[in-house]
Amino acid sequence: MTEIVIVGGGIAGGAMSIVLARAGIEVVVLERSAAYEDRVRGEWLAPWGGAEANELGLYDSLREAGGHTITVHTTYDETMEPAHAKERSFTLETFADGIDGPLCLGHPASCDLYERIARDAGVQIHRGVSAIRIEAGIAPTVHYTDADGEHTLRPKLIIGADGRDSTVRRQLGISHHEDPAHHLFAGLLVENAAAWPEDHQAIATEGDMSFLAFPQGAGRVRLYAAYALQQKGRFSGPDGPQHFIDSCVMKCCPDAEALSEARPAGPCRSFKNSDTIVQHVALPGVVLVGDAAGHNDPLIGQGLSITMRDLRLVRDALLGESGAERNWPPRIFTDYARDRRERLRRLRLAACLQSRIEAEFGDEARTRRGEFFTEMETNPLLGAGLTAALGGPEAIPAEAYDFLESAFDFPAWPAWPLDPDA
Ligand SMILES: Cc1cc2nc3c(=O)[nH]c(=O)nc-3n(C[C@H](O)[C@H](O)[C@H](O)COP(=O)(O)OP(=O)(O)OC[C@H]3O[C@@H](n4cnc5c(N)ncnc54)[C@H](O)[C@@H]3O)c2cc1C
């Protein structure tokens, strides 16, 4: 008998299904796509997310599937000599116990891997499904269509893992708040960049753009670019991907010369950077995980790590409920709801800070950045954004977030109370 239906078989859905199947729960996954493709998503797992994946028993599989570890970070900036930027480089090996640094693996490759492991663990996965219809409540129901026709499942619980535009969330009418966009954020995978140092990640800001580079091994580098909202369409059209690559070859970052021969190895897409938050992560018969439950600004690359933490907390909630009936009422997700709310609050502040540093352009912003880098040498709180992104929301003291909230004029979030049972 199907105990749990997971809608969405991406990172959150695929990984969740493995964790639950290994715990002896009967799981069905419904995934819209027939094959995983590069949709320009997260491919850099922060050290703290690596530790979470390790706890879930997934980290070694990611490494064995080709996950590439990065051990050094450098921030380059037009206000700094490249040699000085290199001197400020730091090692990434110290941010989470047992994790050597961020792990990079393609999003489609990760989803393929999770699907394979899940099937081996006994999960039923239906690909190419459409017309999902959800009914929540004490007898949750999922209707869907596939090549064989229409189907209805009556599990004990539905897990909404269907990404940032979640149909599960929308169908349940769960309120969803999106911050005003601060900048645009585009991504492109490139190949033929073998001269990029394989163990180095970088952020570089020059002129009207900053870029982030995360090597994946074998000459592949995942590039992201942040630029002003007014430049919508900057990388669209047939020349967009090449223009993207050319824009990354910045003088302030000597390593970027390695990108001058690079070729696009996937689509180039752009997104608003905005964080989002949802009013409820759990209602009777349904719980949301991953981006469906609200997402962080991709500038600081936290979505995969946030998802891994979600899965651990939801797993613990499900396995902790006593009784053979396993009815899983929403109150078991109270700790998850509370942790997620505070986690997103903290990571949002970290992202807002990084956005001010890395994604504002023009003369004033340049001067501010120069002052910021100088001040950072004596005020470690100004490095809080990067530290939280690498070490996790608990890597800096709670008061540091209060400082960020009071020192900067970041947009307010809705004052929603926690979930009804919290
Ligand atoms: C540009 C960009 C860069 C990013 N960079 C990073 C990074 O470097 N590091 C990081 O940690 N995070 C990053 N993220 C965030 C990260 O990609 C997400 O947090 C992560 O993919 C969330 O996983 P998910 O499974 O919730 O959603 P997804 O990975 O989007 O998966 C959702 C799945 O649900 C399926 N689905 C959707 N609707 C339906 C439906 N109606 N029925 C059935 N199936 C459905 C989809 O086909 C998909 O397979 C980035 C995001 C963006 C946009």
The ligand as an ORCA input file, in Angstrom:
! r2SCAN-3c Opt
* xyz 0 1
  C      19.921     30.104    -11.198
  C      19.915     29.264     -9.966
  C      21.116     28.916     -9.379
  C      21.118     28.136     -8.233
  N      22.319     27.795     -7.674
  C      22.343     27.036     -6.573
  C      23.590     26.562     -6.039
  O      24.658     26.807     -6.578
  N      23.533     25.810     -4.907
  C      22.368     25.480     -4.303
  O      22.397     24.831     -3.252
  N      21.184     25.856     -4.817
  C      21.144     26.614     -5.939
  N      19.942     26.928     -6.506
  C      18.715     26.433     -5.882
  C      18.478     24.953     -6.209
  O      18.523     24.724     -7.598
  C      17.129     24.532     -5.689
  O      16.995     24.944     -4.347
  C      16.935     23.031     -5.772
  O      16.972     22.613     -7.113
  C      15.595     22.678     -5.124
  O      15.268     21.347     -5.387
  P      13.726     20.959     -5.579
  O      13.709     19.503     -5.766
  O      12.914     21.582     -4.495
  O      13.296     21.681     -6.919
  P      13.734     21.294     -8.400
  O      15.148     20.894     -8.413
  O      13.302     22.440     -9.246
  O      12.847     20.019     -8.730
  C      11.447     20.073     -8.823
  C      10.983     18.832     -9.565
  O       9.562     18.792     -9.561
  C       9.096     18.495    -10.871
  N       7.771     19.096    -11.011
  C       7.443     20.399    -11.068
  N       6.110     20.548    -11.181
  C       5.593     19.306    -11.208
  C       4.263     18.803    -11.313
  N       3.218     19.620    -11.448
  N       4.085     17.474    -11.306
  C       5.131     16.619    -11.196
  N       6.418     17.044    -11.084
  C       6.634     18.372    -11.088
  C      10.126     19.119    -11.789
  O      10.108     18.532    -13.079
  C      11.431     18.841    -11.034
  O      11.986     17.593    -11.366
  C      19.905     27.707     -7.660
  C      18.678     28.066     -8.234
  C      18.693     28.828     -9.392
  C      17.373     29.211    -10.014
*
